[in-house]
Amino acid sequence: MKNKSGLVFFAAMILTGAPVARSEEAVPPVRPITVTGQGYEIGSHRSKLLFTLERIFAADRRSGHSTFKDLEGKVLVTEEMTYDASGNLTAYEVKHAQAGTQGKVESVGSELVFTRDGKVEKEKLPPNWVVGPAIVPLLASRWETVLQGEHIPVRLASWERQETIGFELFKDRVEGDRIFVKMKPSNFLISALVSPIYFEMPSDGRTVFSVVGRVLPKRQDGSKLKDLDAEVVYQIK
């Protein structure tokens, strides 16, 4: 069973700020979409820049590519998303130059296959699996559900852990014309260890202004690399 969200077409629409279709009819692609972002230290009031990113969706909406760079322009991480003709996410690949590792998540038949540095793990394909870049398009496609205060369960595919982890997405609060959506682990024990992620979106759900939470780049702590939480602010070119 494949992911039914039609995520690639919603991504193209929300990232340009265009109205999001509420049906499963595919939106005809017209041109590549480029999204840029800046990752700031949380609590710095967007004054301490940590990294930059650029995400490009192909004109046919069958693929997407992201590049994260440090302040000197050195590539830290790249990610590739692949979609089928119906807009279903089929593969996600990360090359983490900063950490010297890489991994891939791919739907193959009835299985979700994880590959990291030659090691392979498999699990039954969840119908609601997502990866980071697919979350905002999913929210756009389920925006009425978000507004009604209902929770949206997903299985986040972790290329590092080589497994899916249950999360819930739901409206956390409203500030003026901005709606903040919270994403937190479904499991109580994991929730105690992993900070939630917050998505700042307009009241119509057409795009995303910022995301606060775990990011792909790592932070340097002496000779070690550790997980990094940051505030990422997005713009459309």
Secondary structure in CASP SS format (residue, H / E / C, confidence):
PFRMAT SS
TARGET T0000
AUTHOR 0000-0000-0000
METHOD secondary structure of the structure
MODEL  1
M C 1.00
K C 1.00
N C 1.00
K C 1.00
S C 1.00
G C 1.00
L H 1.00
V H 1.00
F H 1.00
F H 1.00
A H 1.00
A H 1.00
M H 1.00
I H 1.00
L C 1.00
T C 1.00
G C 1.00
A C 1.00
P C 1.00
V C 1.00
A C 1.00
R C 1.00
S C 1.00
E C 1.00
E C 1.00
A C 1.00
V C 1.00
P C 1.00
P C 1.00
V C 1.00
R C 1.00
P C 1.00
I E 1.00
T E 1.00
V E 1.00
T E 1.00
G E 1.00
Q E 1.00
G E 1.00
Y E 1.00
E C 1.00
I C 1.00
G C 1.00
S C 1.00
H C 1.00
R C 1.00
S C 1.00
K C 1.00
L E 1.00
L E 1.00
F E 1.00
T E 1.00
L E 1.00
E E 1.00
R E 1.00
I E 1.00
F E 1.00
A C 1.00
A C 1.00
D C 1.00
R C 1.00
R C 1.00
S E 1.00
G E 1.00
H E 1.00
S E 1.00
T E 1.00
F E 1.00
K E 1.00
D C 1.00
L C 1.00
E C 1.00
G C 1.00
K C 1.00
V E 1.00
L E 1.00
V E 1.00
T E 1.00
E E 1.00
E E 1.00
M E 1.00
T E 1.00
Y E 1.00
D C 1.00
A C 1.00
S C 1.00
G C 1.00
N C 1.00
L E 1.00
T E 1.00
A E 1.00
Y E 1.00
E E 1.00
V E 1.00
K E 1.00
H E 1.00
A C 1.00
Q C 1.00
A C 1.00
G C 1.00
T E 1.00
Q E 1.00
G E 1.00
K E 1.00
V E 1.00
E E 1.00
S E 1.00
V E 1.00
G C 1.00
S C 1.00
E E 1.00
L E 1.00
V E 1.00
F E 1.00
T E 1.00
R E 1.00
D C 1.00
G C 1.00
K E 1.00
V E 1.00
E E 1.00
K E 1.00
E E 1.00
K E 1.00
L C 1.00
P C 1.00
P C 1.00
N C 1.00
W E 1.00
V E 1.00
V C 1.00
G H 1.00
P H 1.00
A H 1.00
I H 1.00
V H 1.00
P H 1.00
L H 1.00
L H 1.00
A H 1.00
S H 1.00
R C 1.00
W H 1.00
E H 1.00
T H 1.00
V H 1.00
L H 1.00
Q C 1.00
G C 1.00
E C 1.00
H C 1.00
I E 1.00
P E 1.00
V E 1.00
R E 1.00
L E 1.00
A E 1.00
S E 1.00
W C 1.00
E C 1.00
R C 1.00
Q C 1.00
E E 1.00
T E 1.00
I E 1.00
G E 1.00
F E 1.00
E E 1.00
L E 1.00
F E 1.00
K E 1.00
D E 1.00
R E 1.00
V E 1.00
E E 1.00
G C 1.00
D C 1.00
R E 1.00
I E 1.00
F E 1.00
V E 1.00
K E 1.00
M E 1.00
K E 1.00
P E 1.00
S C 1.00
N C 1.00
F H 1.00
L H 1.00
I H 1.00
S H 1.00
A H 1.00
L H 1.00
V C 1.00
S C 1.00
P C 1.00
I E 1.00
Y E 1.00
F E 1.00
E E 1.00
M E 1.00
P E 1.00
S C 1.00
D C 1.00
G C 1.00
R C 1.00
T C 1.00
V C 1.00
F C 1.00
S E 1.00
V E 1.00
V E 1.00
G E 1.00
R E 1.00
V E 1.00
L E 1.00
P E 1.00
K E 1.00
R E 1.00
Q E 1.00
D E 1.00
G C 1.00
S C 1.00
K E 1.00
L E 1.00
K E 1.00
D E 1.00
L E 1.00
D E 1.00
A E 1.00
E E 1.00
V E 1.00
V E 1.00
Y E 1.00
Q E 1.00
I E 1.00
K C 1.00
END
